[in-house]
């Protein structure tokens, strides 16, 4: 199947992508670690079946020094020994916030309390915003049939002029 629209070849699409990337840039300046951000974006993308975003975030994380073992185990983080308790709290929040329709309660108080144990209020705002933004990005990419497999590290930054 071919991509339906190349968002970066469409004037409005490019403008919108730059705005989304600007939010991502702000998130990079928060106290939320880049490692955690990469893990969260990869996990949400896995849940949403977004091959394009899985391709981007796994390659960007690897380029930033993330180990292959940890990248392979993100999908099975609950049954692995390679993630810190803090990272596990972020991944649990990511899963519940990404799967809102699957649970009548949305994000449970238990999961929220677990995340709040490791992240201050600003970091929690950054984490929740990151989860919302990657979910929006996943939905754009899946709907427009943006395919994974050909991403080269740094392309997103170059594409939006950052």
N, C-alpha and C positions, 0 to 999 in steps of 0.2 A: 504494500500500500504506500502511496506517495503522500508527502505532507500536503495538507489542504491549503494552507497559506503560510508563506515564510514571513513571520512577523517582522523580521528585520529588513525585509524588502518592501514593506508597506509603511508609508509615511506615518500614519496614526499608530501603527504597531510599534514602530521605532520609538516614537514619543512615549508611549505607554511603558515599553520595556525599560526605557531610561529612568522613568519614575520609579518603577519597581526596583531597579538596580540601585537607585539613590537610597531607598529605604534599606536595602541590604548593606550599602555603604555605611549608613548610620549605625546599623546593628554591629558592624565590625568595630565601631568605636566605643561600644558599651563594655561593661565589665564581664560580659559573658564570653568565656574562652572560645577562641576560634575552633579548637578541637571539638568542643561540645556543639558548636554551631554546625560544623561539618557532619557530625554524627546525626544530629537532629534532621538536617536536610536530606541526608541519605535515607534515614529510616522512614520519614514521611513519604518520600518518593517511592520507596519499595512498597509501602502499604497501598499507595495510589496506582501502582503499576506504571509509573512514568519512566520509560526507558531512557528518554532524553535526559531527564534530571538525574537519574541514577548514574548515567554515563558521566555527566558533568561533575556531580558532587563526589563520586568515587575517585575520579581522576584528579580533581582539585585537592581533595584530602590527601591522596597519595603524594602529590607534588609538594604539599605542605609538611610532609614527613610522617603521615599516618601509616602504620604498618599494614601490610597485606592481611595479616591474620585478623586484626581488628575490623578491617573493612569487610572481610568475608563473614565475620560473625555478627555484624550489626543486626541482620534479620533474626538471629537466634540469641540476642543479647541476654535474655533471661536464663539461658542454659550455657553460659560461658563464664570464664574466669578473667577475662581481659579488660573489663570495664569497671571503673571506680563506682562507688556507691553514688556519688554525685552525678556521674554520667548515666547511671541506671535510672536515677530519679528523673533526669531530663528525657530519657528515652521513654519512660512510662508515661510522662505527661504528653509527649509527642504522640504516642499511640492513642491515648484516650481523646486528645484534642483533634486528632485526625479522623478518628472513627466515631464522631459525635452521633451519627445516625444509628450506630450499633448498640448504644446504651442509653436508656431513658434518662439516666442521671447526668449524662455528659461526662465531664471530668469529675471523678469522685473526690470527696473530701480527703480520703486517705492518700490519694495520689498527689493532690495539691499540697497537703501537709508534708509529704515526703520531699517534694521539690522545694518547699519553703524552708526546710531544714538546711538546705545547701545553698540556696540562692537568696540574695536580698531582694527588696522590692523592685529596684531598678532592673536587676538581672531577671526577675520573673516577668516584668513587662517586656523586656527584650526577648526572652524565651517564648512567651506567648505570641508576640508579634512575629517572630521568626517562624513559628509553626504556622501561623495564619498566612504569612507571605509564601512559604514554600507550598502550602496546600493550594493557594491561588495559582501559583506558577505551574504546579502539576496539572491543575485542571485546564489551564490554557494550553499547555503542551500536549496533553492527551487529546483534548478536543480538536486541536489543529493537526494532530497526528505528527508531531515532531518526533522523529525517530532517533534512538540512541545508537551509539557505536562509532561515530566518526568525530566526536568531540576531541579537540586538542586543547591542552591546558592553556589558559589565558585568553581564549577566544571570546568569552563573555565580557570580560573587562574591555577588550579591544572593540567589541561590537557596539558597546554602548558609550564608548568614548570616555571611559574613566581612567 
